Amino acid sequence: MKIILDLLPVVVFFAVFRLAKAAPQAAHAWAVALLGAPAAAAGAATDIVPVILATACAIVATVIQVSWLLLRRATITASVWLSAVLIIVFGGLTVWLRNEWFIKWKPTLLYWAFAAVLAGGQWIWRRNLLGALFSSELRLPKQAWDRMLIAWAAFFLVLGCLNLLVAYEFSTDTWVNFKTFGLLGLTFIYSILTGVYVARHLSASANG
């Protein structure tokens, strides 16, 4: 349930975008209801209606996501808050100004913020945030925590650059697919590699 809730805005964005592309007449009718006839007609001229509808629905899904967590008095992580703020602000600008580049920049800003927080904690405040978060569950040498932090900060930096590369060099359809499956897939693979690295150190500690 937690994974589904965390991915709700991403899934909604992808689903609505694909539905809007498959049914352009219905998508235009939804855009008229959301934006009004003149704005929807202007959006249709630039083929941005699917992005606008997907973004608007993703904003609603984000509000539902955060509201549900608040109602359940669940802990809302800083990453969820940051993602919610970015999608509401940049998604809102996409819908209001009918400019898809605001929402296309959102993943990059999110990943770069993660990288900045990790790097800032290490080099400004001299604190390994990964170690602070997970040291109660994992006992690893300081050197291992430092390497993992650098690796994840670099990974988030690269993800942000990849998002912009795909957004500027390929079609919006390709970007939506990459945003939904590519970024999540790369993160999943990198998490597995991190798990292998952690397991090696845990095994070495147990043998020691």
C-alpha positions in Angstrom: 0.0 0.0 0.0 2.8 2.4 0.8 4.5 1.8 -2.5 1.2 2.3 -4.4 0.5 5.5 -2.4 4.0 6.8 -3.1 3.7 6.1 -6.8 0.1 7.4 -7.1 0.9 10.7 -8.8 3.3 9.0 -11.3 0.7 6.3 -12.2 -2.1 8.8 -12.6 0.0 11.1 -14.8 0.9 8.2 -17.1 -2.6 6.8 -17.2 -4.3 10.1 -18.0 -1.7 11.0 -20.6 -2.2 7.8 -22.4 -6.0 8.0 -22.2 -5.9 11.5 -23.6 -3.6 10.5 -26.4 -5.9 7.5 -27.3 -9.1 9.6 -27.1 -8.3 13.1 -28.4 -11.9 14.2 -28.7 -12.7 13.3 -25.1 -9.5 14.9 -24.0 -10.4 18.1 -25.7 -13.8 18.0 -24.0 -12.1 17.6 -20.6 -9.7 20.4 -21.4 -12.7 22.7 -22.2 -14.2 21.8 -18.8 -10.9 22.5 -17.1 -9.5 25.5 -18.9 -12.4 26.9 -20.9 -12.9 26.8 -24.7 -10.4 29.5 -25.8 -7.6 28.1 -23.6 -8.3 24.5 -24.6 -8.3 25.5 -28.3 -4.9 27.2 -27.8 -3.6 24.1 -26.1 -4.9 21.8 -28.8 -3.0 23.9 -31.4 0.3 22.9 -29.7 -0.8 19.3 -28.9 -0.3 20.0 -25.2 -3.8 18.9 -24.0 -2.7 15.4 -22.9 0.1 16.9 -20.7 -2.2 19.5 -19.2 -4.8 16.9 -18.3 -2.2 14.5 -17.0 -0.6 17.2 -14.9 -3.9 18.5 -13.5 -4.9 14.9 -12.4 -1.4 14.3 -11.0 -1.8 17.5 -8.8 -5.2 16.1 -7.6 -3.6 12.7 -6.9 -0.8 14.4 -4.9 -3.3 16.4 -2.8 -5.2 13.1 -2.1 -1.9 11.3 -1.3 -0.8 14.0 1.3 -4.3 14.4 2.7 -4.6 10.6 3.3 -1.3 10.5 5.1 -2.3 13.5 7.3 -5.7 11.9 8.1 -4.0 8.7 9.1 -1.4 10.7 11.1 1.3 8.8 9.2 4.8 10.1 9.0 5.3 12.2 5.8 8.9 12.1 4.7 10.7 15.2 3.5 11.0 13.7 0.0 7.2 13.3 -0.2 6.7 17.0 0.9 9.3 18.2 -1.6 7.8 16.2 -4.4 4.3 17.5 -3.5 5.4 21.1 -3.5 7.2 20.8 -6.8 4.4 19.1 -8.6 1.8 21.5 -7.3 3.9 24.6 -8.1 5.4 23.5 -11.4 2.4 21.4 -12.4 0.2 24.4 -11.6 2.4 26.6 -13.9 2.1 24.0 -16.7 -1.7 24.1 -16.4 -2.0 27.8 -16.0 0.5 28.9 -18.7 -0.1 25.8 -20.9 3.6 25.2 -21.0 4.8 21.6 -20.6 8.4 22.5 -19.7 7.5 23.4 -16.1 6.3 19.8 -15.5 9.2 18.4 -17.5 11.7 20.1 -15.2 10.0 18.9 -12.1 11.8 15.5 -11.9 15.2 17.1 -12.5 14.7 19.6 -9.7 13.6 16.9 -7.4 16.6 14.7 -8.1 19.0 17.6 -7.9 17.5 18.6 -4.6 18.1 15.1 -3.2 21.7 15.3 -4.4 22.2 18.8 -2.9 20.8 17.7 0.5 23.0 14.6 0.6 26.1 16.5 -0.5 25.4 19.5 1.7 24.9 17.3 4.8 28.3 15.7 4.1 30.5 18.6 3.2 28.8 21.6 5.0 27.4 20.1 8.2 29.8 17.1 8.2 26.9 14.6 8.6 26.2 11.6 6.6 22.4 11.7 6.2 22.2 8.1 4.9 24.0 6.9 8.0 21.8 9.0 10.2 18.7 7.5 8.7 19.6 3.9 8.5 22.4 3.3 11.1 19.9 2.0 13.6 19.0 -0.8 11.1 22.4 -1.4 9.5 25.8 -1.5 11.1 28.3 -0.4 8.5 31.8 1.1 8.6 31.9 4.9 8.3 33.8 4.5 5.0 31.0 2.4 3.6 28.4 5.0 4.5 30.5 7.8 2.9 30.9 5.8 -0.3 27.2 5.1 -0.5 26.3 8.8 0.1 28.6 9.9 -2.7 27.3 7.2 -5.0 23.6 8.2 -4.4 24.3 11.9 -4.7 26.0 11.3 -8.0 23.2 9.0 -9.1 20.6 11.6 -8.4 22.6 14.2 -10.2 22.9 11.9 -13.3 19.1 11.1 -13.2 18.3 14.9 -13.3 20.6 15.3 -16.3 19.1 12.3 -18.0 15.6 13.6 -17.5 16.5 16.9 -19.2 18.3 15.1 -22.0 15.3 13.0 -22.9 12.9 16.0 -22.4 14.8 18.2 -24.8 16.0 15.7 -27.4 13.0 13.4 -27.7 9.2 13.7 -28.1 6.9 14.3 -25.1 5.6 10.7 -25.6 9.1 9.4 -25.2 9.7 11.6 -22.2 6.5 10.4 -20.4 7.6 6.8 -20.9 11.1 7.5 -19.7 9.8 9.4 -16.7 7.4 6.6 -15.7 9.5 3.5 -16.5 13.1 4.7 -17.1 13.7 6.8 -14.0 11.9 4.3 -11.7 13.6 1.4 -13.4 17.1 2.9 -13.0 16.4 3.7 -9.4 15.2 0.2 -8.7 18.3 -1.3 -10.3 20.6 1.1 -8.4 18.8 0.1 -5.2 19.5 -3.5 -5.8 23.2 -2.8 -6.5 23.3 -0.8 -3.2 21.7 -3.8 -1.4 24.5 -6.0 -2.9 27.1 -3.6 -1.7 25.6 -3.4 1.8 25.3 -7.2 2.0 29.0 -7.6 1.3 29.9 -5.3 4.2 27.4 -7.0 6.5 28.9 -10.4 5.6 32.4 -9.1 6.2 31.3 -7.7 9.6 29.7 -11.0 10.6 32.8 -13.0 9.6 35.0 -10.5 11.4 
